[in-house]
Amino acid sequence: MPVSEGEVPPDKPKKKRKSAREQLEAWIWTLVVVFFIRAFFIQGFVVPSGSMEDTLLPGEFLMALKFTYGLEIPFTGIKLFQFKKPSRGEMVIFKYPLGNADFVKRAVGLPGDTILIRDKIVYVNGVPENNPKAVHKDARIIQSPYRVGEVMDQWEFQRLWESGKFVDNQAVRDNFGPIVVPDSCIFVLGDNRDFSSDSRFWGPVPLRLLKGTPLIIYFSWDPSGPWWKVWERFRWWRMFLPLLGE
């Protein structure tokens, strides 16, 4: 209906503002969804050290699939619906058996496997490991005083290893074992074999501590670079690098 001269048009209906309660409910549901996704499906992790060089570099941010090895009920350590077990040679993210940190390493030995390292060469069930990603950045070969068959029996070495007697003991870095990976556990190594804290030193990783599989590098930067050259610290060429199958 047209408005005649002198008449004031009626006010347009104002948009109804959300009440404080509606806004609060929206935030709560957002947090619930984020928590659900983080608890069961996808989570971010940071690579703090060079133990997986050159596959993963310090300062890289990973997105990982959490449900690969089962759905964990938050804050309980209880897992449901284990979809698969780790395969020999794949990267795994797990809770450090001796602390609360998250580690990423490569699964080298599965339950029942016999692991032997002689002069840096890793043998799995008597066969040299086939891992093109493994690197050695220290030419030295450290001889171990724990010589199985000469100084001690295999069962004694196994007992010392499983009880954590080799923690931070570089004597077992290049010559280790043989040991048998216990049931419901895996044996993990870093790809940077000479500079990695892994199962050689602190023992097997129980399957219940597995947290996921690396999916993609979504951000990468060099934490050791000069702070005033921030733009040079970003590793643009490594961002969004897929990791499944690496």
C-alpha positions, 0 to 999 in steps of 0.5 A, a space after each residue: 500500500 503506497 504511503 501518502 505525503 505526510 504519513 510516516 512509514 511503519 517501522 520495519 520489524 527488528 531482527 530479534 537478538 539472540 538471548 544470552 542463554 541461546 548464545 551460551 547453548 551454541 557455545 556449549 554445543 560447539 565445544 561438545 562437537 570439538 571435544 568429540 572429534 578430538 577425543 575419537 577422530 582427529 587430533 594435532 601433535 607436535 614433533 619436538 625432536 629430530 628422532 624421526 629425521 628426515 621423515 619428520 622434522 622438529 617443529 612440525 605439526 601433525 594431524 593424526 587419525 585417533 581411531 586407527 587402533 581403537 576408540 579410547 574412552 577419554 581419561 580412562 585408558 580403556 579402548 573399544 572397537 580396535 579396528 586394526 593392529 599396527 603393521 610392521 614398518 608404519 609410523 605410530 603415535 603413542 604415550 611414552 611408557 615412562 611419562 606423559 609425553 606423546 611420541 611418534 616412532 616407527 613400529 619395527 617389531 610386532 608381538 613375538 618378533 625377535 629383534 637383533 641389532 648388530 653394528 647398526 643393522 636391524 634384524 627382524 626374525 633373522 632378516 635385515 630390516 627393509 626401511 629406506 627411511 632409516 638414516 645414520 648420522 654418526 659414523 661411530 659404532 658403539 660396542 656393547 658390554 652386554 654380549 649375549 652368548 658371551 657375557 650373559 644369557 638371552 633371558 638375562 638381557 631380556 629381563 634387563 631390557 623389559 625392566 628399563 635397565 637400559 634407559 639412557 644407556 648408549 651402550 645398546 644403541 648400535 648393538 642390541 639383543 636379541 630380544 623377543 617382543 612381548 605379547 600385546 607390545 611393539 618394538 619401535 625405533 626412530 628413523 634417525 637411528 643414532 639420535 633417537 630415544 626408543 625401544 632399545 633404551 626404555 623397552 616395549 610399547 604396550 598396544 594400549 598406549 597407541 594413540 593414532 596414526 600420522 595423517 598429514 603435516 599441516 604446519 612446519 617451521 624451524 624452531 632453531 632459526 633466528 627469531 628476527 627472520 621469522 619468514 625464513 623459518 617456515 618450511 612452506 614446501 612441507 606443509 600439507 605433506 601426506 604421511 599415510 604410507 610413509 
